[in-house]
Amino acid sequence: MARALYYCSPGGRQCSLTELIDEYTTITFVRDCGANNDSIIACSAGERPDNFSANLNETR
């Protein structure tokens, strides 16, 4: 099942996540953090804790 993710810019333009990825960044990992989980964008990259990358180990 394919899922489409969308982002609305502050100007109100809606675009797909793939448009944003192609335009702005390279994906290094993808994790499903659940719907409406604002904690994943709670801080900027420069504000992440020092042990952030160590906490990325995903358990299944």
Backbone bond lengths (Angstrom), bond angles and torsions (degrees), N, CA, C in turn:
res aa  C-N    CA-C-N  psi(-1)  N-CA   C-N-CA  omega(-1)  CA-C   N-CA-C  phi
1 M - - - 1.444 - - 1.527 108.59 -
2 A 1.277 117.00 123.42 1.464 121.46 178.73 1.521 109.27 -87.33
3 R 1.319 114.90 141.75 1.458 120.29 176.81 1.518 108.53 -121.02
4 A 1.291 116.17 136.47 1.466 120.81 177.09 1.519 108.54 -101.38
5 L 1.310 116.41 131.36 1.452 121.44 176.91 1.522 108.40 -108.68
6 Y 1.307 116.28 137.04 1.457 120.75 -177.87 1.520 110.89 -125.96
7 Y 1.299 114.74 151.52 1.459 122.90 178.59 1.518 107.54 -129.13
8 C 1.308 117.17 135.79 1.463 120.81 174.95 1.514 108.15 -106.46
9 S 1.298 116.09 121.72 1.459 120.60 179.82 1.523 109.75 -72.44
10 P 1.344 117.23 160.82 1.464 119.54 178.08 1.531 112.85 -55.43
11 G 1.316 117.45 -26.04 1.460 120.85 177.67 1.513 113.42 -80.33
12 G 1.325 117.69 -3.59 1.448 121.60 177.41 1.516 114.68 95.23
13 R 1.325 118.67 -2.48 1.464 120.89 179.60 1.524 109.00 -75.71
14 Q 1.315 116.77 128.23 1.455 120.60 177.36 1.519 108.52 -97.64
15 C 1.319 116.49 130.92 1.456 119.94 176.88 1.519 108.73 -140.32
16 S 1.307 116.75 158.66 1.454 120.25 -178.85 1.514 109.84 -76.56
17 L 1.315 116.11 155.75 1.457 121.45 179.01 1.520 110.67 -59.38
18 T 1.327 117.59 -35.61 1.465 119.24 179.69 1.517 111.37 -64.55
19 E 1.318 118.03 -32.35 1.469 120.09 175.10 1.521 110.49 -63.60
20 L 1.319 116.62 -43.41 1.462 120.73 179.42 1.520 111.36 -64.82
21 I 1.329 116.80 -42.87 1.463 121.14 -179.34 1.521 109.87 -62.62
22 D 1.323 117.06 -47.37 1.459 120.25 -179.40 1.521 111.59 -61.24
23 E 1.317 116.45 -33.82 1.452 119.78 -174.71 1.525 113.05 -86.16
24 Y 1.318 118.75 -31.37 1.455 120.60 -168.47 1.524 117.41 -116.26
25 T 1.320 120.55 -30.23 1.467 118.76 -167.27 1.515 113.49 -155.24
26 T 1.310 115.53 172.00 1.457 123.70 172.02 1.524 108.05 -110.28
27 I 1.311 117.36 131.53 1.460 121.50 179.80 1.522 109.29 -77.34
28 T 1.342 116.74 129.66 1.462 120.38 176.93 1.519 111.60 -105.56
29 F 1.323 117.65 -25.86 1.457 121.86 173.32 1.520 108.33 -159.98
30 V 1.336 115.85 158.43 1.460 121.79 177.72 1.513 107.42 -131.99
31 R 1.311 116.75 134.01 1.461 121.18 178.36 1.525 108.29 -138.88
32 D 1.334 116.70 137.60 1.462 121.60 175.94 1.522 107.78 -82.07
33 C 1.310 117.16 111.25 1.469 122.31 -178.57 1.522 112.13 -103.50
34 G 1.310 116.97 10.46 1.450 120.53 178.65 1.519 112.43 89.29
35 A 1.296 114.34 166.04 1.463 120.62 -178.45 1.523 111.13 -78.04
36 N 1.313 115.95 144.14 1.472 122.76 173.85 1.523 113.45 55.09
37 N 1.324 117.38 38.91 1.464 122.15 -178.85 1.527 108.98 -98.24
38 D 1.317 116.66 91.26 1.462 121.00 -177.88 1.521 113.03 -70.86
39 S 1.330 118.78 -13.36 1.464 120.22 -178.66 1.523 111.76 -66.27
40 I 1.331 118.47 -20.24 1.463 119.53 -179.70 1.517 112.52 -75.07
41 I 1.327 116.94 -13.89 1.466 120.42 177.18 1.522 110.51 -121.47
42 A 1.322 116.56 28.85 1.461 121.50 -174.93 1.521 113.09 -72.32
43 C 1.331 117.75 -18.63 1.464 119.75 -179.38 1.525 109.52 -149.40
44 S 1.317 114.79 162.76 1.464 119.19 177.60 1.525 109.58 -80.34
45 A 1.308 117.15 168.84 1.465 121.10 -179.34 1.524 111.66 -58.32
46 G 1.317 118.38 -35.68 1.458 121.83 -179.84 1.516 114.15 -73.09
47 E 1.326 117.47 -14.62 1.464 122.02 -179.06 1.523 113.44 -99.18
48 R 1.323 117.16 1.20 1.466 119.90 -179.36 1.523 110.48 -66.23
49 P 1.350 117.91 149.73 1.461 120.41 177.48 1.528 111.27 -66.69
50 D 1.323 116.84 157.72 1.464 121.62 -178.31 1.525 112.74 -58.68
51 N 1.332 117.74 -32.30 1.469 121.33 -177.79 1.527 112.55 -91.93
52 F 1.313 118.24 17.92 1.464 121.89 -175.96 1.525 112.29 -56.47
53 S 1.328 117.78 -49.66 1.468 119.68 -176.42 1.525 111.76 -65.79
54 A 1.322 118.48 -31.11 1.466 120.86 177.60 1.523 111.27 -67.39
55 N 1.324 116.71 -26.83 1.462 120.95 -179.55 1.523 113.27 -84.31
56 L 1.317 117.96 1.63 1.460 120.88 -179.54 1.521 113.25 -83.77
57 N 1.324 117.75 -7.28 1.466 119.99 179.60 1.516 108.70 -60.38
58 E 1.311 115.23 118.36 1.460 120.67 -176.14 1.515 109.45 -93.13
59 T 1.315 117.02 129.91 1.460 121.54 175.57 1.508 108.34 -104.31
60 R 1.301 115.91 139.38 1.471 120.77 179.38 1.493 109.78 -122.26
